[in-house]
Amino acid sequence: MRLPHCFFIVSLLFALGVKAQKKQILYDFNEIPQSLSLNPGVESDFKWFAGVPLLSGIFGYAGSNGISVHDIFADDGIDINLKFRERALNELSPRDEFSSTVQVEYLTGGFRDENPNLFYSFGGYLELDNIAYWPQDYAFLIFDGNADQLGRRYDLNDLKTRGSLVNVLHFGVNKKIDRNLTIGARGKIYSSIVDYSSTSNKGYLRNIEGQNNLIATNLDADLLLRTSGLQDLDAANDGDSLTSEIISRALFGGDLGLGVDLGFTYHLNERIIVTGSLLDVGFIYHSSDPKNYSLDGSTTVEGVEIDIVENFANLDRDFWQDLVDKVETAVPFDTDYDSYITFRPTKLYTSIRNDFGEPVDGDGQQNCDCTPGSFSTGELRAKYRNSFGGQIYMINRPRGPQMALTGFYTRRIGNILAIKGTYTVDKFSYTNVGLGMNLQAGPLNFYIMADNLLSYNNIADANSASFQFGLNIISWGLNW
Amino acid sequence: MRGTYVFCLVFFGFLMVTSCSESQDFDQIDDLNITPSYEASIFYVKAQETLINRVAGQSFFTQDFNFDAFEEPFFTKRVLSGVLTYELENTTSKPIEIRLEFLDGNENVIDTEVFSMDAAPTSILSRNVAYGPTGKSLDIIKTTSKIRLTAINLGDNNSESNLPDPAIELRSSAEFTLEL
């Protein structure tokens, strides 16, 4: 396989694997049970709900803030080499990222306690995520090389990537404290199937004028790639037992970790509500199958150097091999099997919402006596036909936190349909318009949402896009 | 209910009608050329005048040096062209001839570079030798396994230069373009 193919396949894998878990449409969309996954302290009015296995929550995202598929692969007659140089090599910086997330919820449900102020939820989902930043100086070295670049320092820190495939099992409690405040917490057990990370690289490569010879090459490297699970999966693949190995590692046979989600909803008054949540405060201890690769040290070489007087008695020795040995000693490439810890990418959501318009009326749950307010106090928290507000989303990333701002409007049509529109600004786009719909047909709940809709006329030109849909069965304690 | 029906039609209709992509040609990837050029020093040899004066006869030094750099499969499979740059400095009191012979695995001489320099004071001799489409055959580079260095004293064995640390110094670097 030619290296260009390898390079692009790796890039594609990065892009398919990165993590941008922004779910701005689902957040605070209380009609959907999965909104609990983004805020365990959401106000819920369900008696119980059960997600349709494997169909209750499917989420996919891929994004690159600096370049799109269309930029490179558009069938526009322009030489791909020119496009790549002008749109990638000369444009992207180490802060530009390629990211993607796939989440498949295979089990989810929730039920209300005998104490109606308590609601329990549980479930499990698989999450594949990766993030890679544009390795700018590595790209220059690969595409241009270091010729005629005396004094230029190629920064080895430009390599930052991480990714994982994790099975997450969770159990959460949602408690209505009083009429105004609802809080929630969820514990998580992570079972990591495979993980890799290379996020703390340092060093440089540089050619300068030599002392003896024409060029001196400086290499100062502190590179580390940590992996876990790859060896087991590779061995299982050779033995045709890959599926069973993945299942085994997903069900506590791999690396384990713990985490917690916290959240709240608070009514400032009848119509103004603030919410917040902190998700994935946790870690995974990678001990089952770790393998780490490092390149650490520094050296300067000026080629094979032979001072005949100094080496007169030993001129038959292999100077080339001596040079190779010198470099390998000074900058050893090592492998170890040490366990390591990774911290989950913690996410923060917060929102303020203003409800307005008429309370939702007509047939359905809102007029029954089963909303959260009714359980303990007999007071109903009415849902209103309209809501608007703003949300902030932050996620911890290898190059620091990232933020997104979202404005939203929600319209409820009876108790059957709710529609939420969003406008989001983040590093990927200033024109991200999203739309979500929740449909309640009797006990059957169906939702679908997608963002970056304006890019759908040419999806290949989008810098990011996400979708989510799911199917649940919900009961409010009525006789459906 | 009718409103719901209409909305669903509109929502999915919008996505289906607008969800499209301009024509993409992923086969372009086959046309992507990655041809970087890398540069580094190759070898540096220094022979002091004191050594030259000690050796009787014209040829005061002959030695074969193993040089496997060009034989690395990664390199030989991908090299497209290259330039070897030499710089010879003579601060001794003697005219000197340096002969570089490139040897293959069977120790056959496949290329030779000869440098002649007057006695000091003289300017530095620089030479670029191209290999590939615009120069010598690339096979010379690909099959080079050893380099034989022969230094010949074309002067006497007793004069001494008044320059500091008089010596013959051969510096060299290589720039190669590879196809990755």
Chai-1 contact restraints between the chains, C-beta under 6 A:
chainA,res_idxA,chainB,res_idxB,connection_type,confidence,min_distance_angstrom,max_distance_angstrom,comment,restraint_id
A,L3,B,L180,contact,1.0,0.0,6.0,A-B,restraint_1
A,P4,B,L32,contact,1.0,0.0,6.0,A-B,restraint_2
A,P4,B,I34,contact,1.0,0.0,6.0,A-B,restraint_3
A,F8,B,I29,contact,1.0,0.0,6.0,A-B,restraint_4
A,F73,B,Q24,contact,1.0,0.0,6.0,A-B,restraint_5
A,F73,B,F26,contact,1.0,0.0,6.0,A-B,restraint_6
A,D75,B,S23,contact,1.0,0.0,6.0,A-B,restraint_7
A,D75,B,D25,contact,1.0,0.0,6.0,A-B,restraint_8
A,I80,B,Q28,contact,1.0,0.0,6.0,A-B,restraint_9
A,I80,B,D31,contact,1.0,0.0,6.0,A-B,restraint_10
A,I80,B,L32,contact,1.0,0.0,6.0,A-B,restraint_11
A,N81,B,N33,contact,1.0,0.0,6.0,A-B,restraint_12
A,F143,B,I34,contact,1.0,0.0,6.0,A-B,restraint_13
A,F143,B,P36,contact,1.0,0.0,6.0,A-B,restraint_14
A,D144,B,P36,contact,1.0,0.0,6.0,A-B,restraint_15
A,G145,B,P36,contact,1.0,0.0,6.0,A-B,restraint_16
A,G145,B,S37,contact,1.0,0.0,6.0,A-B,restraint_17
A,G145,B,Y38,contact,1.0,0.0,6.0,A-B,restraint_18
A,N146,B,Y38,contact,1.0,0.0,6.0,A-B,restraint_19
A,N146,B,E39,contact,1.0,0.0,6.0,A-B,restraint_20
A,A147,B,S37,contact,1.0,0.0,6.0,A-B,restraint_21
A,A147,B,E39,contact,1.0,0.0,6.0,A-B,restraint_22
A,A147,B,E175,contact,1.0,0.0,6.0,A-B,restraint_23
A,G210,B,S41,contact,1.0,0.0,6.0,A-B,restraint_24
A,N212,B,Y44,contact,1.0,0.0,6.0,A-B,restraint_25
A,N213,B,S41,contact,1.0,0.0,6.0,A-B,restraint_26
A,N213,B,Y44,contact,1.0,0.0,6.0,A-B,restraint_27
A,N213,B,R171,contact,1.0,0.0,6.0,A-B,restraint_28
A,L214,B,S41,contact,1.0,0.0,6.0,A-B,restraint_29
A,L214,B,R171,contact,1.0,0.0,6.0,A-B,restraint_30
A,L214,B,S173,contact,1.0,0.0,6.0,A-B,restraint_31
A,I215,B,S41,contact,1.0,0.0,6.0,A-B,restraint_32
A,I215,B,S173,contact,1.0,0.0,6.0,A-B,restraint_33
A,T217,B,A40,contact,1.0,0.0,6.0,A-B,restraint_34
A,E302,B,S41,contact,1.0,0.0,6.0,A-B,restraint_35
A,G303,B,S41,contact,1.0,0.0,6.0,A-B,restraint_36
A,G303,B,I42,contact,1.0,0.0,6.0,A-B,restraint_37
A,G303,B,F43,contact,1.0,0.0,6.0,A-B,restraint_38
A,G303,B,Y44,contact,1.0,0.0,6.0,A-B,restraint_39
A,V304,B,F43,contact,1.0,0.0,6.0,A-B,restraint_40
A,E305,B,Y44,contact,1.0,0.0,6.0,A-B,restraint_41
A,I306,B,V45,contact,1.0,0.0,6.0,A-B,restraint_42
A,D307,B,K46,contact,1.0,0.0,6.0,A-B,restraint_43
A,I308,B,A47,contact,1.0,0.0,6.0,A-B,restraint_44
A,I308,B,L51,contact,1.0,0.0,6.0,A-B,restraint_45
A,V309,B,Q48,contact,1.0,0.0,6.0,A-B,restraint_46
A,V309,B,L51,contact,1.0,0.0,6.0,A-B,restraint_47
A,L315,B,Q63,contact,1.0,0.0,6.0,A-B,restraint_48
A,D318,B,N66,contact,1.0,0.0,6.0,A-B,restraint_49
A,F319,B,F65,contact,1.0,0.0,6.0,A-B,restraint_50
A,W320,B,N66,contact,1.0,0.0,6.0,A-B,restraint_51
A,W320,B,F67,contact,1.0,0.0,6.0,A-B,restraint_52
A,W320,B,D68,contact,1.0,0.0,6.0,A-B,restraint_53
A,I413,B,G3,contact,1.0,0.0,6.0,A-B,restraint_54
A,I416,B,T4,contact,1.0,0.0,6.0,A-B,restraint_55
A,L417,B,T4,contact,1.0,0.0,6.0,A-B,restraint_56
A,M437,B,F11,contact,1.0,0.0,6.0,A-B,restraint_57
A,Y456,B,T18,contact,1.0,0.0,6.0,A-B,restraint_58
A,Y456,B,S19,contact,1.0,0.0,6.0,A-B,restraint_59
A,N457,B,T18,contact,1.0,0.0,6.0,A-B,restraint_60
A,N458,B,S21,contact,1.0,0.0,6.0,A-B,restraint_61
A,N458,B,E22,contact,1.0,0.0,6.0,A-B,restraint_62
A,I459,B,S21,contact,1.0,0.0,6.0,A-B,restraint_63
A,A460,B,S21,contact,1.0,0.0,6.0,A-B,restraint_64
A,A460,B,Q24,contact,1.0,0.0,6.0,A-B,restraint_65
